[in-house]
């Protein structure tokens, strides 16, 4: 479609390979890449500020970073890693790029969530999973947070010309859950070999939300297979969405 992509990656080796693939597919387009560890609050803020300084207008922001960790570990900021990457990074980067999106309006924000949220409920007294860490629950709650964040974000962006929507990409073959723990990695890879679809399939709804005229005026919704879907009742709780926003602002030190 002629889009110029600005990527954020953690691994320089994988990032350069991604840029090479883009150059092969679309020669002459000035794609660019920034490097940051999105576990770390300082890195989230740094890369957000750097992109905002370099890009006066951003048409689409796709928040797609994700992780799955077998064991509970805290970041240098005292945050549980799943919460930090899967939720807080979305929030912080969106905060830093908000004005650039408004400058490009009509513009769009697309947040990758998951149907892993369906059985979960946020525990606001223990967002960092100090008690009884379970990787599936931590992941599911982070995906619930993605949908609640999208809901509150859409409310706050009303009238700006910027929309925000979330999606479930399906069970897709990626590197998720395979770089932290050998045993978990084996289990995830086996499950993906047996049941997961290709990355291109997972990207279809992201591309649809980023580009389709059919959703130009849709905001605060949840999609699967490029169609509106119904998230859990917990994911539709406006009070929880507003509370999560306030708590995330406090944790991130931004407002």
C-alpha positions in Angstrom: 0.0 0.0 0.0 3.0 2.3 0.0 3.3 2.7 3.7 6.6 3.7 5.2 7.2 1.6 8.3 8.9 2.8 11.5 9.7 -0.3 13.6 10.7 -0.9 17.2 12.8 -4.0 17.9 14.9 -5.3 20.8 17.3 -7.5 18.8 19.6 -5.7 16.4 20.2 -8.9 14.5 16.5 -9.6 14.0 15.8 -6.0 13.4 18.3 -5.7 10.5 16.9 -8.9 9.0 13.4 -7.3 9.1 14.6 -4.1 7.4 16.3 -6.2 4.7 13.0 -8.1 4.0 11.2 -4.8 3.8 13.8 -3.4 1.4 13.4 -6.4 -0.8 9.6 -6.1 -0.9 9.4 -2.3 -1.3 12.7 -0.9 -2.7 13.2 2.8 -2.3 10.8 3.2 0.7 12.7 4.8 3.6 11.7 2.3 6.3 13.4 2.9 9.6 14.0 1.0 12.9 14.6 2.0 16.5 16.0 -0.3 19.2 14.6 -0.6 22.7 13.9 -3.1 25.4 10.2 -2.6 26.1 10.5 -4.3 29.5 12.2 -1.1 30.7 10.2 2.1 31.4 13.1 4.4 30.6 13.5 2.6 27.2 9.8 2.9 26.4 10.0 6.7 27.1 13.3 7.1 25.2 12.1 5.4 22.0 8.7 7.1 22.2 10.4 10.5 22.4 12.9 9.7 19.7 10.2 8.7 17.2 8.0 11.7 18.1 11.0 14.0 17.5 11.7 12.4 14.1 8.1 12.0 12.8 5.9 15.1 12.7 3.0 12.9 11.5 2.0 9.3 12.2 -0.9 7.8 10.3 -1.1 4.5 12.1 0.3 3.2 15.4 0.3 -0.5 15.7 1.1 -1.8 19.3 2.1 -5.4 18.8 4.9 -6.2 21.2 4.2 -9.2 23.3 5.8 -11.8 25.6 5.0 -14.9 27.6 7.3 -15.7 30.6 7.4 -19.1 32.5 8.4 -17.5 35.8 7.8 -14.3 37.6 10.6 -11.8 37.4 10.5 -8.1 38.0 12.0 -5.4 35.8 14.4 -2.7 37.1 11.2 -0.6 37.6 9.7 -3.2 39.9 7.1 -4.3 37.3 6.2 -7.9 36.4 7.6 -8.5 32.9 4.4 -9.6 31.2 2.6 -6.5 32.5 5.5 -4.2 31.5 5.8 -5.4 27.9 2.3 -6.4 27.0 0.4 -3.4 28.6 2.6 -0.7 29.9 4.7 -0.4 26.7 1.4 0.1 24.7 0.4 2.8 27.1 3.7 4.7 27.2 4.4 4.7 23.4 0.8 5.8 22.7 1.2 8.6 25.2 4.4 9.9 23.5 3.0 9.5 20.0 -0.4 10.9 20.6 0.2 14.4 19.3 1.8 13.0 16.1 -1.3 10.9 15.5 -3.6 13.9 16.1 -1.5 15.9 13.7 -2.1 13.3 11.0 -5.8 12.8 11.6 -7.7 10.9 10.4 -5.3 8.4 12.0 -5.6 5.1 13.7 -4.2 3.1 16.7 -4.3 -0.7 16.5 -3.7 -2.8 19.7 -3.0 -6.5 19.4 -4.9 -8.3 22.2 -6.0 -11.9 22.4 -9.0 -14.1 23.3 -6.8 -15.3 26.1 -8.5 -12.4 28.0 -11.9 -14.2 28.1 -11.6 -15.9 31.5 -9.6 -13.3 33.2 -10.4 -10.4 35.7 -7.9 -7.8 36.7 -6.8 -7.9 40.4 -6.1 -4.2 41.0 -4.5 -5.1 44.4 -1.9 -7.3 42.7 -1.3 -6.1 39.1 2.3 -7.3 39.4 1.4 -10.8 40.4 3.2 -11.0 43.7 0.8 -13.8 44.7 0.6 -17.1 42.9 2.2 -16.2 39.5 0.8 -18.3 36.7 2.1 -17.5 33.2 -1.2 -18.2 31.4 -3.1 -15.9 33.8 -0.5 -13.2 33.6 -0.7 -13.3 29.9 -4.5 -13.4 29.8 -4.7 -10.4 32.2 -2.3 -8.4 30.1 -4.5 -9.0 27.1 -7.5 -8.0 29.1 -5.6 -4.8 29.9 -5.0 -4.2 26.2 -8.8 -4.2 25.5 -9.6 -2.0 28.5 -6.8 0.4 27.5 -8.3 0.5 24.0 -11.7 1.3 25.4 -10.6 4.1 27.6 -8.2 5.4 24.9 -11.0 5.6 22.3 -13.2 7.6 24.8 -10.4 10.1 25.4 -9.6 10.5 21.7 -13.2 11.1 20.7 -13.4 14.2 18.5 -9.7 14.2 17.6 -10.0 12.2 14.4 -7.9 9.4 15.9 -9.5 6.0 16.4 -8.4 3.1 18.6 -9.3 -0.6 18.2 -8.1 -3.9 19.5 -8.0 -7.4 17.9 -7.5 -11.1 18.5 -5.0 -12.3 15.8 -5.8 -15.9 16.3 -3.4 -18.6 17.4 -0.4 -17.7 15.2 3.1 -19.2 14.8 5.5 -16.6 16.2 8.4 -16.6 18.6 6.1 -15.9 21.6 7.1 -17.8 24.8 10.2 -19.4 23.2 13.1 -17.3 24.4 12.7 -17.4 28.2 12.4 -20.9 29.4 13.4 -24.1 27.6 10.6 -26.3 28.8 7.9 -23.6 28.1 9.5 -23.0 24.7 9.2 -26.7 23.7 5.6 -26.8 24.7 4.8 -23.6 22.8 6.6 -24.7 19.7 4.8 -28.0 19.7 1.4 -26.4 20.1 2.3 -24.0 17.3 3.4 -26.8 15.0 0.1 -28.7 15.6 -2.4 -25.8 15.6 -1.0 -22.4 14.8 -1.6 -20.4 11.6 1.1 -18.5 9.7 2.1 -15.0 10.7 0.5 -13.6 7.5 -2.9 -14.8 8.7 -2.4 -13.2 12.1 -1.5 -9.9 10.4 -4.7 -9.7 8.3 -6.9 -8.1 10.9 -4.1 -5.7 11.9 -3.8 -4.6 8.3 -7.6 -4.4 8.0 -7.9 -2.1 11.1 -4.9 0.0 9.9 -6.2 0.6 6.4 -9.8 -0.4 5.6 -12.2 2.4 4.9 -14.9 0.2 6.5 -13.6 1.0 9.9 -12.6 4.6 9.4 -15.1 5.8 11.9 -15.1 2.8 14.3 -13.4 3.3 17.6 -13.2 1.4 20.9 -14.1 -2.0 19.3 -12.6 -5.5 19.3 -12.1 -7.5 16.2 -11.4 -11.1 15.1 -10.8 -12.2 11.5 -11.5 -8.6 10.3 -15.0 -8.6 11.9 -16.3 -7.1 15.1 -16.2 -9.6 18.0 -17.6 -9.4 21.5 -15.0 -9.4 24.3 -15.7 -10.6 27.8 -17.9 -8.6 30.2 -14.8 -7.7 32.1 -13.3 -6.2 29.0 -16.4 -4.0 28.6 -16.3 -2.5 32.1 -15.8 1.2 31.8 -15.1 1.7 35.4 -12.2 -0.9 35.2 -10.9 0.8 32.0 -10.8 4.2 33.7 -9.2 2.7 36.9 -6.6 0.9 34.9 -5.7 4.1 33.0 -5.2 6.0 36.3 -3.1 3.2 37.8 -1.0 2.9 34.7 -0.4 6.6 34.6 0.9 6.4 38.2 3.1 3.4 37.5 4.5 5.1 34.3 5.0 8.4 36.0 3.1 10.2 33.2 -0.2 12.0 33.1 
